[in-house]
Amino acid sequence: MVVHQPWNDVDVTIPGNTEDERQSVWIRLDWTTWHVEFQEWERLERSTVDRGYELWEHALSRLTSDNTSLDRVDAVTGLKRAATQRIRALKEIYGLKELPLQSRPSKDLDLLRYLGIIRPLILRQLIEIRNSLEHEDIQPPSQDECLMFSDVVWYFLKSTDMLAARRVASVDYVPEEWAMVDDIVHALVTIDYNDPRNAPPSIRGWLKKTALAFEHRPDLLEISVSIQKHERDDDWIVFNGEVRGPEEGLRKLWHHYFARVPIGL
């Protein structure tokens, strides 16, 4: 178990910066590849997960061996509803439309791809076919094609179950190759992935000074933090504040979040 060093143990401030003063610094994102530990999460309504499977099972029930073209139309419609229900749930849970990303795609599938949540090619085909069935009265896909779409939707639901079942709010990033000293991790970054409708992500931790840049670096993540010296080593600093940008840095931060939270790595 990781024992965190108390913040109030650090009492030596960097000249020109007090505990309550914040300054902009820039930090690399190397730590997003470290081992993660989930510190805070909220369990969500089980019905949010179950509803997608209810719609999926209903659609699959239309694909019996003696199905008709109308059955396959119903199946495609049901599969699309199952996928759409989960997409809407993820948008609401994580406030995806409120993320401060000006380059954020407007279409739902493109947005989920942009954030690394899904690869949407076949789902997009399913939605396009369903729309053509409704608006152009085309012939539905064959039995085999419908079963293929059924599998795709099932895998989509499975791959996003953890995101829909709980919302991880706080993540510790700890370098696996670094041994603890006196049960204290000497390198740590904690991100509070706040609801973007309320606040930007918070960041705190302690790293070597060389991990931070004290002048504008467009290729790094900008953070607004208070900084103090580590009580044990002047080469280390303790910081606490919030993430400001830039946009690409924020996208990468959320991209790493959605890539790792579902599998717990």
Rosetta blueprint (number, residue, H / E / L):
1 M L
2 V L
3 V E
4 H L
5 Q L
6 P L
7 W H
8 N H
9 D H
10 V L
11 D L
12 V E
13 T E
14 I L
15 P L
16 G L
17 N L
18 T L
19 E L
20 D L
21 E L
22 R L
23 Q E
24 S E
25 V E
26 W E
27 I E
28 R L
29 L L
30 D H
31 W H
32 T H
33 T H
34 W L
35 H E
36 V E
37 E E
38 F E
39 Q E
40 E E
41 W E
42 E E
43 R E
44 L L
45 E L
46 R H
47 S H
48 T H
49 V H
50 D H
51 R H
52 G H
53 Y H
54 E H
55 L H
56 W H
57 E H
58 H H
59 A H
60 L H
61 S H
62 R L
63 L L
64 T L
65 S L
66 D L
67 N L
68 T L
69 S H
70 L H
71 D H
72 R H
73 V H
74 D H
75 A H
76 V H
77 T H
78 G H
79 L H
80 K H
81 R H
82 A H
83 A H
84 T H
85 Q H
86 R H
87 I H
88 R H
89 A H
90 L H
91 K H
92 E H
93 I H
94 Y H
95 G L
96 L H
97 K H
98 E H
99 L L
100 P L
101 L L
102 Q L
103 S L
104 R L
105 P L
106 S L
107 K L
108 D H
109 L H
110 D H
111 L H
112 L H
113 R H
114 Y H
115 L L
116 G L
117 I L
118 I L
119 R L
120 P L
121 L H
122 I H
123 L H
124 R H
125 Q H
126 L H
127 I H
128 E H
129 I H
130 R H
131 N H
132 S H
133 L H
134 E H
135 H H
136 E H
137 D L
138 I L
139 Q L
140 P L
141 P L
142 S L
143 Q H
144 D H
145 E H
146 C H
147 L H
148 M H
149 F H
150 S H
151 D H
152 V H
153 V H
154 W H
155 Y H
156 F H
157 L H
158 K H
159 S H
160 T H
161 D H
162 M H
163 L H
164 A H
165 A H
166 R E
167 R E
168 V E
169 A E
170 S E
171 V E
172 D E
173 Y E
174 V E
175 P L
176 E L
177 E L
178 W L
179 A L
180 M L
181 V E
182 D L
183 D L
184 I E
185 V L
186 H L
187 A L
188 L E
189 V E
190 T E
191 I E
192 D E
193 Y L
194 N L
195 D L
196 P L
197 R L
198 N L
199 A L
200 P L
201 P L
202 S E
203 I E
204 R E
205 G E
206 W E
207 L E
208 K E
209 K H
210 T H
211 A H
212 L E
213 A E
214 F L
215 E L
216 H L
217 R L
218 P L
219 D L
220 L L
221 L E
222 E E
223 I E
224 S E
225 V E
226 S E
227 I E
228 Q E
229 K E
230 H L
231 E L
232 R L
233 D L
234 D L
235 D L
236 W E
237 I E
238 V E
239 F E
240 N E
241 G E
242 E E
243 V E
244 R E
245 G E
246 P L
247 E H
248 E H
249 G H
250 L H
251 R H
252 K H
253 L H
254 W H
255 H H
256 H H
257 Y H
258 F H
259 A H
260 R H
261 V L
262 P L
263 I L
264 G L
265 L L
